[in-house]
Amino acid sequence: MIVVEYKKIELDYCTNCRGVWFDEGELNLFLSTSRKSGSSLTAGDFTEIESNEKKVKCPICNTKMIKSNIKECPDITIDVCHRNHGLWFDGGEVGRVVKQVCDINNVKDDAKEQVLNYIEQVFKSD
């Protein structure tokens, strides 16, 4: 894993699988660069789901994380630490989430493009 900084937000990126780890609160900071002021994701925005995907362990507490969907992006499965240490996104999922969240919230094209370009360059988004 390497640390990647975006607007003073440090994200952990796996160069092998292209996954991204967001410590608690970092996803909201990241999304706030492109969302309407005051909007954020809370625990109620995540829905636990059944999944055949292999469970991954939280890099902080080493317990198996919960497979979940973000209500705004029900087709994307992410891993959530049940102790609220953070979120794990598989390769390409960060870009898909940002695009969907921006589209839902009618974010201006220039703000959306700036974040999506960054994701594509650094996280090699699909």
C-alpha positions as CSV (number, residue, x, y, z in Angstrom):
1,M,0.0,0.0,0.0
2,I,1.1,3.5,-0.7
3,V,-0.2,6.8,0.6
4,V,-1.7,9.2,-1.9
5,E,-2.7,12.7,-1.0
6,Y,-5.6,14.7,-2.5
7,K,-6.3,18.1,-1.2
8,K,-4.7,17.3,2.2
9,I,-6.6,14.0,2.4
10,E,-4.3,10.9,2.8
11,L,-5.7,7.8,1.2
12,D,-4.1,4.3,1.2
13,Y,-3.9,2.8,-2.3
14,C,-2.9,-0.8,-3.1
15,T,-0.8,-0.9,-6.3
16,N,-1.5,-4.6,-6.8
17,C,-5.3,-4.8,-6.6
18,R,-5.9,-1.0,-7.1
19,G,-8.1,-1.0,-4.0
20,V,-8.4,2.2,-1.9
21,W,-8.8,2.4,1.9
22,F,-10.5,5.4,3.4
23,D,-10.0,5.9,7.2
24,E,-13.1,7.0,9.1
25,G,-14.4,10.3,7.7
26,E,-12.0,10.5,4.8
27,L,-14.7,9.5,2.2
28,N,-16.8,12.5,3.2
29,L,-13.8,14.8,3.0
30,F,-13.0,13.3,-0.4
31,L,-16.6,13.6,-1.7
32,S,-16.9,17.2,-0.2
33,T,-14.5,18.3,-2.9
34,S,-17.2,17.7,-5.4
35,R,-20.5,17.6,-3.5
36,K,-22.9,20.4,-2.4
37,S,-21.8,22.0,0.8
38,G,-23.0,20.2,3.9
39,S,-23.9,16.8,2.3
40,S,-22.2,13.7,3.7
41,L,-22.5,10.0,4.1
42,T,-23.6,8.6,7.5
43,A,-23.9,5.1,8.9
44,G,-27.5,5.1,7.7
45,D,-26.3,5.5,4.1
46,F,-24.8,2.0,4.1
47,T,-26.8,-1.2,3.8
48,E,-25.4,-4.6,4.8
49,I,-25.8,-7.1,2.0
50,E,-25.2,-10.8,1.5
51,S,-22.4,-11.4,-0.9
52,N,-20.3,-14.3,-2.3
53,E,-17.3,-12.0,-2.4
54,K,-14.4,-13.0,-0.1
55,K,-14.5,-10.9,3.1
56,V,-11.5,-8.7,3.6
57,K,-10.0,-7.7,6.9
58,C,-9.8,-4.2,8.3
59,P,-6.2,-3.0,8.1
60,I,-6.7,-1.2,11.5
61,C,-8.4,-3.9,13.7
62,N,-7.8,-7.0,11.5
63,T,-11.5,-8.2,11.8
64,K,-13.5,-9.2,8.8
65,M,-15.4,-6.3,7.3
66,I,-19.1,-6.2,6.4
67,K,-20.1,-6.2,2.7
68,S,-22.4,-3.2,2.1
69,N,-23.9,-0.9,-0.5
70,I,-24.1,2.8,-0.4
71,K,-27.7,3.8,-0.8
72,E,-26.8,6.2,-3.6
73,C,-24.9,3.5,-5.4
74,P,-26.7,0.2,-4.8
75,D,-24.9,-1.6,-7.6
76,I,-21.5,-1.2,-5.9
77,T,-20.4,-3.4,-3.0
78,I,-17.8,-2.0,-0.6
79,D,-16.3,-3.4,2.6
80,V,-17.1,-1.5,5.9
81,C,-15.4,-2.0,9.2
82,H,-18.0,-2.7,11.8
83,R,-15.9,-0.9,14.3
84,N,-16.0,2.3,12.1
85,H,-12.3,2.3,11.3
86,G,-13.0,2.9,7.6
87,L,-14.1,1.7,4.2
88,W,-12.4,-0.5,1.5
89,F,-13.1,0.0,-2.2
90,D,-12.0,-2.5,-4.7
91,G,-10.2,-1.3,-7.9
92,G,-12.4,1.1,-9.9
93,E,-15.1,1.4,-7.3
94,V,-14.1,4.9,-6.0
95,G,-14.5,6.4,-9.5
96,R,-17.9,4.7,-10.0
97,V,-19.1,6.0,-6.6
98,V,-17.9,9.6,-7.2
99,K,-19.5,9.6,-10.6
100,Q,-22.9,8.3,-9.3
101,V,-22.9,10.6,-6.3
102,C,-22.0,13.6,-8.4
103,D,-24.7,12.8,-10.9
104,I,-27.4,12.3,-8.2
105,N,-26.5,15.6,-6.5
106,N,-26.3,17.6,-9.8
107,V,-22.7,18.6,-9.1
108,K,-21.3,21.1,-11.6
109,D,-19.4,19.5,-14.4
110,D,-16.1,21.3,-13.6
111,A,-16.0,20.0,-10.0
112,K,-17.0,16.5,-11.0
113,E,-14.4,16.4,-13.8
114,Q,-11.6,17.6,-11.5
115,V,-12.3,14.8,-9.1
116,L,-12.8,12.1,-11.7
117,N,-9.7,13.1,-13.6
118,Y,-7.7,12.8,-10.3
119,I,-9.2,9.4,-9.7
120,E,-8.4,8.2,-13.2
121,Q,-4.8,9.4,-13.0
122,V,-4.0,8.1,-9.5
123,F,-6.3,5.2,-8.9
124,K,-6.4,4.0,-12.5
125,S,-10.2,4.0,-12.4
126,D,-12.2,1.9,-14.9
